[in-house]
Amino acid sequence: MNVFAFGNPDLALDSLPLRILERLRRDLPSVSFSHKDPNESWELGPDAVILDTVVGLAEPRIFHGLEDFEHAPRMTVHDFDLYAELRLRQKIGHLPKLTIIGLPPQITEHDAVAAVGRLLKTLTD
């Protein structure tokens, strides 16, 4: 399984997946974790999982599509984020089956690592 972690290391609100990446690699060696940037070229394979911060979540959860997310305002190119990239791919028919593990920004790193492990296990059971 491939897990693509997204986030901005310069923004505390959006950096949680990146801050826990090394612990996830250590704790879950059978899973391939990599950091991706929504503004770079990357492909989602059939078993890919996206790991990202989701503002407004009370607890970590799995999403299987984009319909549960609100459209964010787009004022400049700097507002082009993962959601915008996924919506674009969906619109042009280049978005495979989607699995997103959303982490609330206020969760502790320890709890986030445990939650990701637990949620990934539900995907393989």
C-alpha positions as CSV (number, residue, x, y, z in Angstrom):
1,M,0.0,0.0,0.0
2,N,1.2,3.5,-0.9
3,V,0.3,6.4,1.4
4,F,0.9,9.9,0.1
5,A,1.2,12.5,2.9
6,F,0.3,16.1,2.0
7,G,0.9,19.2,4.0
8,N,2.8,22.4,4.3
9,P,5.8,22.2,6.7
10,D,5.7,25.9,7.2
11,L,2.1,26.1,8.6
12,A,1.5,24.4,11.9
13,L,-2.2,24.0,11.0
14,D,-1.3,22.0,7.9
15,S,1.9,20.1,8.8
16,L,0.7,17.2,11.0
17,P,1.0,14.5,8.3
18,L,4.6,15.6,7.6
19,R,5.5,15.8,11.3
20,I,4.4,12.1,11.9
21,L,5.8,10.7,8.6
22,E,9.0,9.2,10.1
23,R,7.1,7.6,13.0
24,L,4.6,6.1,10.5
25,R,7.5,4.7,8.4
26,R,9.0,3.2,11.6
27,D,5.8,1.8,13.0
28,L,4.3,0.5,9.7
29,P,7.2,-0.8,7.7
30,S,5.0,-2.7,5.3
31,V,3.4,0.5,4.1
32,S,5.2,2.9,1.7
33,F,4.9,6.5,2.9
34,S,5.9,9.5,0.9
35,H,5.5,13.2,1.0
36,K,3.8,14.7,-2.0
37,D,3.2,18.3,-3.0
38,P,-0.2,19.0,-4.7
39,N,1.5,21.4,-7.1
40,E,3.9,18.7,-8.4
41,S,3.4,15.8,-10.7
42,W,2.3,12.5,-9.0
43,E,0.1,9.6,-9.9
44,L,-2.4,7.8,-7.6
45,G,-2.3,4.1,-8.1
46,P,-5.2,1.7,-7.4
47,D,-4.0,1.1,-3.8
48,A,-2.9,4.7,-3.0
49,V,-4.2,6.4,0.1
50,I,-4.0,10.1,0.7
51,L,-3.1,11.4,4.2
52,D,-3.9,15.0,4.9
53,T,-5.1,17.5,7.5
54,V,-8.8,18.3,7.3
55,V,-10.0,21.4,9.1
56,G,-13.3,20.9,10.8
57,L,-12.9,17.2,11.7
58,A,-13.5,16.2,15.3
59,E,-11.6,12.9,14.9
60,P,-9.6,11.1,12.2
61,R,-11.6,9.4,9.6
62,I,-11.6,7.8,6.1
63,F,-13.2,9.5,3.1
64,H,-13.9,7.7,-0.2
65,G,-14.6,10.7,-2.4
66,L,-14.6,14.5,-2.6
67,E,-18.3,15.0,-2.0
68,D,-17.8,15.3,1.8
69,F,-15.5,18.4,1.3
70,E,-16.5,22.0,1.0
71,H,-15.2,24.1,-1.9
72,A,-12.6,26.5,-0.6
73,P,-12.4,30.0,-2.1
74,R,-9.7,30.4,-4.8
75,M,-8.3,33.9,-5.0
76,T,-4.8,33.3,-6.3
77,V,-2.5,30.5,-7.5
78,H,-1.4,30.1,-3.9
79,D,-4.9,28.9,-3.0
80,F,-4.4,25.9,-5.3
81,D,-4.3,23.0,-2.9
82,L,-4.8,19.3,-2.8
83,Y,-8.6,19.6,-3.0
84,A,-8.3,21.8,-6.1
85,E,-5.9,19.3,-7.7
86,L,-8.2,16.3,-7.0
87,R,-11.2,18.2,-8.3
88,L,-9.4,19.0,-11.5
89,R,-8.4,15.4,-11.9
90,Q,-12.0,14.3,-11.3
91,K,-13.3,16.8,-13.8
92,I,-11.0,15.5,-16.6
93,G,-11.6,11.9,-15.7
94,H,-8.1,11.2,-14.2
95,L,-9.1,10.4,-10.6
96,P,-9.1,6.8,-9.6
97,K,-11.0,5.4,-6.7
98,L,-10.1,7.7,-3.9
99,T,-9.2,6.9,-0.2
100,I,-8.3,9.8,2.0
101,I,-7.4,9.6,5.7
102,G,-8.2,13.0,7.2
103,L,-6.6,14.1,10.4
104,P,-8.0,17.0,12.5
105,P,-5.3,19.7,13.0
106,Q,-5.8,19.7,16.8
107,I,-5.0,16.0,17.4
108,T,-1.7,15.1,19.1
109,E,1.1,13.6,17.0
110,H,0.9,10.4,19.2
111,D,-2.8,10.0,18.7
112,A,-2.5,10.8,14.9
113,V,0.1,8.0,14.5
114,A,-2.2,5.5,16.3
115,A,-5.2,6.6,14.4
116,V,-3.5,6.3,11.0
117,G,-2.3,2.8,11.9
118,R,-5.8,1.8,13.0
119,L,-7.5,3.3,9.9
120,L,-5.0,1.7,7.5
121,K,-5.8,-1.7,9.2
122,T,-9.5,-1.2,8.4
123,L,-8.6,-0.7,4.7
124,T,-6.7,-4.0,4.5
125,D,-9.2,-6.2,6.5
